[in-house]
Amino acid sequence: MGRIEYYHDPKAPEPNSLVVACNLLVTDESGAILMQRRRDTGQWALPGGAMDFGETAAAGGQRCGCNQSHQPLIGLVLIAQERAPSNG
């Protein structure tokens, strides 16, 4: 069974853990966007992943992006930082 996403769903179960994560919008010179297919749902998504304890959003993005693209990321800029939405 794949992962179930809850976004503003009042019937969502109470959360039992918290994972700090980052996602990246990576483009090349032509403006093409790097996407990855999720293993858990099969959906296309922006690259990203869980951040290490004490890691900044920029450092986590750099590490996750390099791990997933197998390329160094140049010109990484933090454009947004937000909390996950509540379940209600």
KOLLUM-552219 format. One line per 3 residues: their letters; for each residue x negated, y negated, z of N, C-alpha, C, O. Coordinates in Angstrom, 1 decimal. Atoms other than C-alpha are relative to their C-alpha. Layout:
N
A) X:Y:Z:X:Y:Z:X:Y:Z:X:Y:Z ~ ...
//
This chain:
88
MGR) -0.8:1.2:0.0:0.0:0.0:0.0:-0.9:-1.2:0.0:-1.9:-1.3:0.8 ~ 0.7:1.2:0.1:-1.3:-3.4:-0.9:0.2:-1.0:1.1:1.2:-0.8:1.9 ~ -0.1:1.0:-1.1:-1.7:-6.4:1.3:1.3:-0.8:-0.3:1.7:-1.0:-1.4
IEY) -1.2:0.8:0.1:1.5:-8.4:2.0:-0.4:-1.4:0.4:-0.9:-1.6:1.5 ~ 0.3:1.4:-0.2:1.2:-12.2:1.8:1.3:-0.6:0.6:2.3:-0.5:0.1 ~ -1.1:0.7:-0.6:3.4:-14.3:4.1:-0.3:-1.5:-0.1:-1.3:-1.9:0.5
YHD) 0.2:1.5:0.1:3.8:-18.0:3.3:1.3:-0.6:0.3:2.3:-0.6:-0.4 ~ -1.2:0.6:-0.5:6.3:-19.9:5.3:1.2:1.0:0.0:2.3:0.6:-0.4 ~ -1.0:-1.0:0.0:8.3:-16.7:5.8:0.4:0.2:1.5:-0.4:0.7:2.3
PKA) -0.5:-0.1:-1.4:10.4:-16.8:9.1:0.0:1.4:0.5:0.1:1.7:1.7 ~ 0.0:-1.4:-0.3:10.5:-13.0:9.0:-1.3:0.6:0.2:-1.5:1.8:0.4 ~ 1.4:-0.5:-0.1:6.7:-12.6:9.1:-0.3:0.5:1.4:0.2:-0.1:2.3
PEP) 0.4:-0.5:-1.3:5.3:-10.6:11.9:-1.0:-1.0:0.7:-1.6:-1.8:0.0 ~ 1.0:0.8:-0.7:3.3:-12.4:14.6:-1.4:0.3:-0.4:-1.7:1.5:-0.5 ~ 1.4:-0.3:0.3:-0.4:-12.8:13.7:-0.7:0.7:1.2:-0.4:0.3:2.3
NSL) 0.7:-0.7:-1.0:-2.7:-10.5:15.6:-1.5:-0.3:-0.1:-2.3:0.3:0.7 ~ 1.5:0.3:0.1:-6.1:-11.9:14.4:-0.1:-1.3:-0.8:0.9:-1.7:-1.4 ~ 0.3:1.2:0.7:-7.7:-14.9:12.9:-1.3:0.2:-0.8:-2.3:0.6:-0.2
VVA) 1.2:-0.2:0.8:-10.2:-14.8:10.0:-0.2:-1.4:-0.7:0.6:-1.9:-1.4 ~ 0.4:1.2:0.6:-11.9:-18.0:9.0:-0.7:0.3:-1.4:-1.6:1.1:-1.4 ~ 0.5:-0.4:1.4:-12.5:-17.9:5.2:-0.1:-1.3:-0.8:0.4:-2.4:-0.5
CNL) 0.1:1.1:0.9:-13.3:-20.1:2.3:0.2:0.5:-1.4:0.1:1.7:-1.7 ~ -0.2:-0.3:1.4:-12.4:-20.1:-1.4:-0.7:-1.1:-0.8:-0.9:-2.2:-0.4 ~ 0.8:0.8:0.8:-14.3:-21.7:-4.3:0.7:-0.3:-1.4:1.4:0.7:-1.9
LVT) -0.4:0.3:1.4:-13.3:-23.4:-7.6:-1.3:-0.2:-0.7:-2.0:-1.2:-0.6 ~ 1.3:0.0:0.7:-16.3:-22.6:-9.8:0.3:-0.1:-1.5:1.0:0.7:-2.0 ~ -0.2:0.2:1.5:-16.5:-23.9:-13.4:-1.4:0.0:-0.6:-2.4:-0.2:0.0
DES) 1.2:0.1:0.8:-19.1:-23.7:-16.1:0.0:-1.3:-0.8:0.9:-2.1:-0.7 ~ 0.1:1.2:0.8:-20.1:-26.4:-18.6:1.2:-0.3:-0.8:1.5:-1.4:-1.1 ~ -1.2:0.2:0.9:-17.1:-25.8:-20.8:1.3:-0.2:0.8:2.3:-0.4:0.2
GAI) -1.1:0.1:-0.8:-14.7:-26.0:-17.9:0.8:1.3:0.4:1.8:1.3:1.0 ~ -0.6:-1.3:-0.3:-13.9:-22.3:-17.7:-0.1:0.3:1.5:-1.1:-0.1:2.1 ~ 0.0:-0.3:-1.5:-12.9:-21.2:-14.1:-0.3:1.4:0.3:0.2:2.3:-0.4
LMQ) 0.3:-1.4:-0.5:-14.4:-18.2:-12.4:1.1:0.5:0.8:1.5:-0.1:1.8 ~ -1.1:-0.7:-0.7:-11.7:-15.8:-11.2:-0.5:1.4:0.3:-1.4:1.9:-0.3 ~ 0.3:-1.4:-0.4:-11.9:-12.4:-9.5:1.3:0.7:0.2:2.3:0.2:0.6
RRR) -1.2:-0.9:-0.3:-9.5:-9.5:-9.3:-0.1:0.6:1.4:-1.1:1.2:1.7 ~ 0.0:-0.5:-1.4:-8.6:-8.7:-5.7:0.1:1.5:0.0:0.8:2.1:-0.8 ~ -0.1:-1.4:-0.1:-9.2:-5.1:-4.7:1.2:0.4:0.7:1.8:1.5:0.5
DTG) -1.2:-0.4:-0.8:-6.3:-5.1:-2.2:1.3:-0.1:-0.7:2.2:0.6:-0.5 ~ -1.3:0.2:0.6:-3.5:-6.5:-4.4:-0.1:0.1:-1.5:1.0:0.2:-2.2 ~ 0.1:0.0:1.5:-4.9:-6.4:-8.0:0.3:-1.4:-0.6:0.2:-1.5:-1.8
QWA) -0.3:1.3:0.5:-4.0:-10.1:-8.3:-1.3:-0.8:-0.3:-2.4:-0.5:0.3 ~ 1.1:0.8:0.3:-6.4:-12.7:-9.8:-0.1:-1.1:1.1:1.0:-1.6:1.5 ~ 0.1:1.0:-1.0:-7.8:-15.2:-7.3:-1.4:-0.7:-0.2:-2.2:-0.3:-0.9
LPG) 1.2:0.7:-0.1:-10.5:-17.7:-6.7:-1.0:0.8:0.8:-0.6:1.4:1.8 ~ 1.0:-0.7:-0.9:-13.8:-16.3:-5.3:0.0:-0.6:1.3:0.3:-1.8:1.5 ~ 0.1:0.5:-1.4:-14.3:-16.6:-1.6:-0.1:1.2:0.9:-0.2:2.4:0.5
GAM) 0.0:-1.1:-1.0:-14.3:-14.6:1.6:-0.2:-0.5:1.4:-0.2:-1.7:1.6 ~ 0.1:0.3:-1.4:-14.7:-14.5:5.3:-1.3:-0.7:0.3:-2.4:-0.4:-0.3 ~ 1.2:0.7:-0.3:-17.2:-16.9:6.8:-0.6:0.6:1.3:0.1:1.2:2.1
DFG) 0.7:-0.5:-1.2:-19.8:-15.9:9.4:0.2:-1.0:1.1:0.4:-2.2:0.9 ~ -0.1:0.8:-1.2:-19.6:-17.2:13.0:-1.0:-1.2:-0.1:-2.2:-0.9:-0.3 ~ 0.9:1.2:-0.1:-21.0:-20.8:13.2:-0.3:-0.5:-1.4:-1.0:-1.5:-1.5
ETA) 0.3:0.4:1.3:-21.2:-21.1:9.4:0.8:-1.1:-0.4:2.0:-1.1:-0.2 ~ -0.8:1.1:0.5:-20.1:-24.3:7.8:0.8:0.4:-1.3:0.4:1.4:-1.9 ~ -0.8:-0.3:1.2:-17.5:-24.3:5.0:-0.9:0.0:-1.2:-0.8:0.8:-2.1
AAG) 0.9:0.1:1.2:-20.2:-25.4:2.5:-0.9:1.2:-0.1:-1.1:1.7:-1.1 ~ 0.9:-1.2:0.0:-22.6:-22.7:3.6:0.7:1.3:-0.3:0.2:2.1:-1.0 ~ -0.8:-1.2:0.3:-19.9:-20.0:3.6:0.4:0.0:-1.5:0.3:1.1:-2.1
GQR) -0.3:0.0:1.4:-18.8:-21.1:0.1:-1.2:0.3:-0.9:-1.1:1.1:-1.8 ~ 1.2:-0.3:0.8:-22.4:-21.0:-1.2:-0.3:1.5:0.1:-0.6:2.1:-0.9 ~ 0.3:-1.5:-0.1:-23.0:-17.5:0.2:1.0:0.9:-0.7:0.6:1.8:-1.4
CGC) -1.0:-0.8:0.6:-19.7:-16.1:-0.9:0.0:-0.1:-1.5:0.1:0.9:-2.3 ~ 0.1:0.2:1.5:-20.0:-17.6:-4.4:-1.2:0.6:-0.6:-1.1:1.2:-1.7 ~ 1.2:-0.6:0.5:-23.5:-16.4:-4.9:0.1:1.6:0.0:-0.2:2.2:-0.9
NQS) -0.2:-1.4:-0.1:-22.6:-12.9:-3.7:1.0:0.5:-1.0:0.7:1.6:-1.6 ~ -1.0:-0.5:0.9:-19.6:-12.6:-6.0:-0.3:-0.3:-1.5:0.1:0.4:-2.3 ~ 0.4:0.4:1.4:-21.0:-14.4:-9.1:-1.3:0.5:-0.4:-1.6:0.6:-1.6
HQP) 1.4:-0.5:0.2:-24.5:-13.0:-8.8:-0.9:-1.1:-0.7:-1.8:-0.8:-1.4 ~ 0.7:1.2:0.6:-25.7:-16.5:-9.8:-0.1:-1.1:1.1:0.8:-1.2:1.9 ~ 0.1:1.1:-1.0:-27.0:-19.4:-7.7:1.1:-1.1:-0.4:1.3:-1.4:-1.6
LIG) -1.0:1.1:0.3:-24.3:-22.2:-7.4:-0.7:-1.3:0.1:-1.4:-1.6:1.2 ~ 0.7:1.3:0.0:-25.6:-25.6:-8.3:1.1:-1.1:0.1:2.1:-1.1:-0.6 ~ -1.0:1.1:-0.1:-23.8:-28.8:-7.3:1.2:0.3:0.8:2.3:-0.3:0.5
LVL) -1.2:-0.4:-0.8:-21.5:-27.3:-4.7:0.4:-1.2:0.9:-0.4:-1.8:1.6 ~ -0.5:1.1:-0.7:-19.3:-30.0:-3.2:1.3:0.4:0.8:2.2:1.1:0.2 ~ -1.1:-0.4:-0.8:-16.8:-29.5:-0.3:1.1:-1.0:-0.4:1.0:-2.2:-0.2
IAQ) -1.0:0.9:0.5:-13.5:-31.0:-1.7:1.3:0.1:0.9:2.1:-0.8:0.9 ~ -1.1:-0.2:-0.9:-11.0:-29.7:0.9:-0.3:0.9:1.2:-1.0:1.9:1.0 ~ 0.1:-0.9:-1.2:-10.8:-28.2:4.4:1.3:-0.1:0.7:1.7:-1.2:1.1
ERA) -1.3:0.0:-0.6:-7.5:-27.2:5.9:0.2:1.3:0.8:-0.5:2.3:0.7 ~ -0.4:-1.2:-0.8:-5.9:-24.8:8.4:1.0:0.7:-0.9:1.7:0.2:-1.7 ~ -1.0:-0.9:0.7:-3.8:-21.9:7.1:1.4:-0.5:0.5:1.6:-1.0:1.6
PSN) -1.4:0.4:-0.4:0.0:-22.7:7.1:0.5:0.9:1.1:0.1:2.1:1.2 ~ -0.7:-0.8:-1.0:2.1:-21.5:10.0:1.0:0.9:-0.7:1.3:0.8:-1.9 ~ -1.1:-0.9:0.5:4.7:-18.7:9.5:1.4:-0.6:0.1:2.3:0.2:0.4
G) -1.4:0.5:-0.3:7.7:-21.0:9.8:0.4:-1.2:-0.7:1.5:-1.6:-0.6
//
